[in-house]
Amino acid sequence: MAATWHAVITSPEANVAIFALLLDFSWNILQAPLYADMASSPHADVTVACLQATLGDMVIMLTSHAMVATGWRDRCWMLTANGTQLALFIAIGVLLTVLIEWLVVRRLWVSNWSYLPAMPLLPGTGVGLAPVLQWFTLQLLTGWFVWRQTAGSTT
């Protein structure tokens, strides 16, 4: 049982999920003031909304990781990541985020939100720049943390 638990918590996927949750939740809390109704909503509602967004971000991060892992047939690709793998990891996250944000602001997604005028927009898309920058920043940080955490315990 202990060996199984160790294998789970040292897996690249578990580490991607854990670091994605920690980093994305912090980012979502910090960018919340750029979204409509967040400043006037009760703290608990904002926290729940940020947690829901964080879970979605974790799924995007795991999807990005899985697609690169599938392409290279290596679950542990982050241990020896090259520029192409990192660029693809980030590009997948950015593309999924832009697609989802684009659908959401047009009310074509399962949930919806809107931006305050303070949110800078990606030109020509109506998509907020903060959620896009999130993927350039946090996917690299997640990759670095996963590399640091799993470097001595490949599965």
Buried (B, 14 or more C-beta within 10 A) or exposed (E): EEEEEEEEEBBBBBBBBBBBBBBBBEBBBEBBEBBEEBEEBEEEEBBEBBBEBBBBBBEBBBEBBBBBBEEBEBBBBBBEBEEEBBEBBBBBBBEBBBEBBBBBBEEEBEEEBEBEEEBEBBEEEEBBBBBBBBBEEBBEBBBEBBBEBBEEEEE
